[in-house]
């Protein structure tokens, strides 16, 4: 089973794909693993150029909303980043960003955009 969550405009979307074992085997046969390129084996810097664009887009999500609770923000970041893990990484970065204030609000933290606080 594969679950895809995201957003189309303001509408949240959740899609679940269920395949039989034979269908998964057929799908695996269609996708041949690529040989890793030599440069892919070298350690990546902590923040690559593509990550910078995603980071800027993540900040823009919160800036445009003004404030979001943690689960709402995580859902949008997962859709933006393309995976749950990448979305969680962005959420952690936002938690520690100078432009963001995080407040305890019941069951979930509330993330508020504060602008360029601390920026010179």
C-alpha positions in Angstrom: 0.0 0.0 0.0 1.3 3.5 -0.9 -0.3 6.6 0.6 0.2 9.9 -1.1 -0.8 13.1 0.7 -0.7 16.6 -0.6 -2.7 19.6 -1.5 -4.3 21.0 -4.7 -4.8 24.6 -4.1 -6.6 24.9 -0.7 -7.9 21.3 -0.9 -6.1 18.5 0.9 -5.8 15.3 -1.1 -5.0 11.8 0.1 -4.6 8.9 -2.3 -4.1 5.3 -1.4 -2.8 2.8 -3.9 -3.2 -0.9 -3.1 -1.7 -3.5 -5.4 -1.6 -7.3 -5.3 1.8 -8.9 -4.8 2.0 -9.8 -8.5 1.3 -6.2 -9.5 4.1 -5.0 -7.2 6.5 -7.5 -8.8 5.4 -6.3 -12.2 6.0 -2.7 -11.2 9.4 -3.6 -9.7 10.3 -5.2 -13.1 9.4 -2.0 -14.9 11.7 0.1 -12.7 15.3 -0.9 -13.1 17.7 0.4 -10.5 20.1 2.9 -11.9 23.8 2.7 -11.4 24.9 5.4 -9.0 27.0 8.1 -10.6 30.4 8.6 -9.0 29.5 12.1 -7.7 26.4 10.7 -6.0 28.6 8.6 -3.8 30.4 11.7 -2.4 29.0 13.2 0.8 26.6 16.1 0.0 26.8 19.4 1.8 24.2 19.9 4.5 22.2 22.3 2.3 22.3 21.9 -1.4 21.1 24.4 -4.0 17.8 22.5 -4.5 17.3 22.4 -0.8 17.7 26.2 -0.7 14.8 26.6 -3.0 12.7 24.2 -1.0 13.7 26.0 2.2 12.6 29.4 0.7 9.3 27.8 -0.4 8.8 26.4 3.0 9.3 29.8 4.6 6.9 31.2 2.1 4.2 28.7 3.0 4.2 29.9 6.6 4.7 33.6 5.7 1.6 33.5 3.4 -0.5 31.7 6.0 0.7 33.9 8.9 0.3 31.1 11.4 -0.4 27.4 11.2 -0.6 24.6 13.8 2.1 21.9 13.6 0.0 19.2 11.9 -1.3 21.6 9.2 2.2 23.0 8.5 3.7 19.5 8.4 1.1 18.4 5.9 1.9 21.4 3.6 5.6 20.8 4.0 5.3 17.1 3.2 3.5 18.0 0.0 6.1 20.7 -0.9 9.1 18.5 -0.2 7.6 15.3 -1.6 8.1 13.0 1.4 7.2 12.8 5.1 10.9 12.7 6.1 11.8 15.8 4.1 8.7 17.6 5.4 9.7 16.9 9.0 13.2 18.2 8.3 11.7 21.5 7.0 9.5 21.7 10.1 12.5 21.3 12.4 14.3 24.1 10.4 11.3 26.3 10.7 11.1 25.7 14.5 14.6 27.1 14.8 14.4 29.9 12.2 14.7 33.5 13.5 11.6 34.5 11.4 9.4 32.0 13.1 7.9 32.0 16.6 6.6 28.7 18.0 4.1 28.7 20.8 2.5 25.9 22.8 -1.2 25.8 21.9 -3.0 22.8 23.3 -2.2 19.5 21.6 -0.1 21.0 18.8 2.5 23.8 18.6 1.5 27.0 16.7 4.0 28.3 14.2 3.8 32.1 13.6 5.6 34.0 10.9 7.5 37.0 12.6 9.2 38.4 9.5 12.9 39.0 9.3 13.5 39.2 13.0 17.2 39.0 13.8 18.2 39.6 10.2 20.5 42.5 9.5 
